[in-house]
């Protein structure tokens, strides 16, 4: 019998792999698509208190497991910003409150979406709490259903150095 968990990415494994490549000051040299080399920095927050995690309802367990390791993180930061970041739980709840009270009004929003982060120059990353799989939404212009769960998305973002992989597309050829 095949273990279905073997094929599912583990954000813990991906994070550990990333961290082993960082130098003593949490920098990583990457090559961009145009061949230039950049030193990117990373910041990993301390874990969130288990009591705080337990006070939140309906969040996927894999996202809660990330918070148990790091209550938010900045990925691939450089002089022009941060490629993407994952909110601390407090920041996520603050953004959610701003959305629900109308202080911050995204272009499109559904009541069962929970903010977990931001992709630079694109928009917010949300968990669709009404779905039990493939639940990430990138709320920008346009809006993307990322067709994956949190561990898969984080694994992909690390492997592509924070690039917007969802925009990479082939084109069907008619020969």
N, C-alpha and C positions, 0 to 999 in steps of 0.2 A: 504494500500500500504506500502510495506517494504522500510525503509530508508537504502539504500546501504552503506551510509557513517558510519552507526553504527558499521558495521563489520570491517571497515578499521581501522587499528591502527593509532593512532595519536602520532607522535613523541613528541608533546608538553606534552601530558598526560604521556607518558613513561618517558620523561625527568623529569617532576615534581615528578613522583613517585620515580625515582632514587634519585633526590635531597633531598627528605624528609628522605631518609635513610642515607644520608651522615652526618658525624659529623661536628663540627665547622671548621675543617681544611680540609674538602672535602675528608675524608677517609671513606672507607667502608670495613668492614671485610667480606670476602667471603670464602667459603669452596671450595677447588678444588676437582677434580674428585678422587684424591687419599686421601682425607680426611684432608689434611693440611689446616690450616687457614692462610690467607694472608690479610694484610691491603693494599687495592688498593686506589690510589688517582685519582682525576679527576680535570681537568682544563677546564673551560668554558670561551671562549673569549667573549669580548663585542660584541654587534650586529654590523653588517656592515651597513654603511651609505646607506640609500635608494637610493641616487643618483648613488652609485656604483652598486647596484643591478640592477637598471634600465638601466645601461650602458651595461649589459650583455644580450645577446639574446639567445633564444632557451632553456634556462635552465628550468627544471620542476618547477612548482609553489611550490610544497611541499619542494623541496630543497631550493628554495629562502626563504621560510618561516622559515626554520631552520636557515639560515644565518641572518634573521631578529632577531632571538633570540640570536644566538651565531655565530660569524664569526670564526668558527673552534672550536674544542674541543679535548681533550685527554681523553680517557676512559680506566679504569682499568690499571693504571700505577703502577709499582712496581720496585724493584731494578734491574730487568732484562730487563726492557723496558716498552713499552705501548702496550697493547693488540691491540687496534686500535685507530686511530684518524681520524678526519675529518679536512681537510685542511681549512684554511681561504681562502676566495675568491682570495686574492692576491697570496697565495701559490699555489692554483689550477691553476691560470693563468700562474704562473712561470713554473710549471711542464708541462703544456700544451705547452708553448713556447719551453721548452727544448726538448720535444718530437717532435714538428714540425720542429725544426732546426737540429735535429739529435744529440744533445748533450746527451740526454737520449733516448735510443732506447729499449722499451720493446720488449719482444719476439714476441708479436703479438699486432698489434694496427690498429685501423680503424679510419679514419678521423673524424667520427661523434661520437667518444668517448671523454668524458670530465672527467678529473681526479678530484675526490672529497676527496680521503682519502687513507689510507694505513692500511693493516692488518699485524701485526708483523709476520715476517718469512714466509709470503705468497706472498704479492704483493699489487699492487694498486687497489683501488676501482674506477670504472669508470661508468659514466652514458652513456648509449647508447642513444644518442640524436635522432636516427632514429626510436626509438620505443616510443609509447605513454603509454605503461604499461610494467611491468616486465622488467625494463630497466637497472638493475645493473649488472655489469660484474666485477668479481674478476680476475685481470690479474696477474697470477702467473704461477707456474708450478704445476699442470695443470691450465688451464683457466676455470673458473666456470661462467656459466650464473646463477645468483642467483635466477632467476625466481620470482623476487619481485621488488617492488618499494622502494624508499628511506625510507618512514615511516615504512614499514614492516620490512625492513632490520635492521634499527636502533632499533626498538622495540625488535626484536629477539636477537640482540647483547646485549642489556641491560638485557633481561630476562635470557640469558645463561651466564652472567658474562663475556662476551667477548670471549667465546669459539667458535671454528670453527664448528658451528652446521651443516653446509652443508656437513661435512664429516661423520656425524652420519647417518648411513644407516642400514636398516634391510636387511636381506637376504631372498630371496624367497625359501621356503622349498618345496620340492617335496616329498610328502608322498605316 
